[in-house]
Amino acid sequence: MGTEQIREVRLGRLERLPWRRIILIVLGATIAATVGIGAYRTVTLPEGQGYSADAWADFIILGVAQGSIYALIALGYTLVYGILRMINFAHGEVFMFGAFGSYFFAAAYEESGFLERQPVLALAIVFGSAIAISVLVAVLLERIAYRPLRGAPRLVPLITAIGASLFLQNTARGFFGARSRGYAKPGFLDGQWEVVGLGFPRVRVVVFLVALVSVILLTWFIAKTTTGRSMRAVAQDSEIASLMGINVDRVIVITFAVGGILAGIAGVLYAMTFEAVNFFMGFQPGIAAFTAAVLGGIGSVAGAALGGLTLGLLESLGPSLVLTGYQIPSPFQLKPAFTFLVLVLVLIFRPGGILGTGEAEKV
């Protein structure tokens, strides 16, 4: 056998190697080693340089509360994707408008004292106003921006959604100004509840409970009601659903409205947690919620909820647990970097998400 033939045989063997799997294994091992070393260095820091047990508990509680908000927003992404197979990148602005819509009621009730005299009724009105505004914005988005592009290639509504997001951001800036505004909450949400010797901030407990109830009600709505069954039918095949007598346009509008309800609830919870609203507040939570939907499995309600909680914990624990060990200054400023890192890793290792198929879907 000549030299050229031997070389061709060797090249053929190299080409047959599963290079993608090898690269993923090496990359996964590198990431695991980097995270493990950073975490080990952090937990073995001398006393006074590391974090106390109370600090770790606070990180976890904050992560669960923040993840609950991400889950509510992510549900809006996953519902629209399940029906239309499009990513509504303007959903973060639907969330923002809901928070701003409720801000004026909260501020007026704080100034008049009604927020403290009748906190339950005041909160009901605050949540109701946020839901109404978010639903209105979501339905108008569907009717004006997305419905005329229903049969267009997928890239067209995607670009439209990004344009709608920028339009809504700048519209809010024009109406409400660029500065942040403090968001009022009832006094009974201040302080902590003591459970088994641990202090749980009241507002974060309320955030988690409201998000949990919302996810349960949404799951029941989709599984048990006639409208929910229609939504599942349209998600499976809109043409056949239409032939079976289902009004597809009505189902799509209801889907956007349900996403708006969840976004409005999330807007109030987010504003009460961080006690501020501004025109740009929908961008980072919107990107994080999209990442959570992809992480859990876009199109899956349970996946969106699981992805939101997982991402919230990763954002809260990741910088302190990993980056502190490498003595990186201001690790908490790098939380958004964790969001994008998680998105990239999910797309590399499991494009279908935790509860998805694990296969990348063609767009």
KADANOR-V587503 format. One record per helix or strand of 3 or more residues. SS is the DSSP state (~ for helix, > for strand). FROM is the first residue (numbers start at 1). TO is the last residue. Records with the same first field share a line. If there is no record, write none. Layout:
SS: FROM-TO ; FROM-TO
This chain:
~: 3-16 ; 19-43 ; 53-84 ; 91-112 ; 114-117 ; 119-149 ; 154-176 ; 187-189 ; 202-224 ; 226-236 ; 238-243 ; 248-274 ; 281-296 ; 301-326 ; 331-349
>: 192-195 ; 198-201
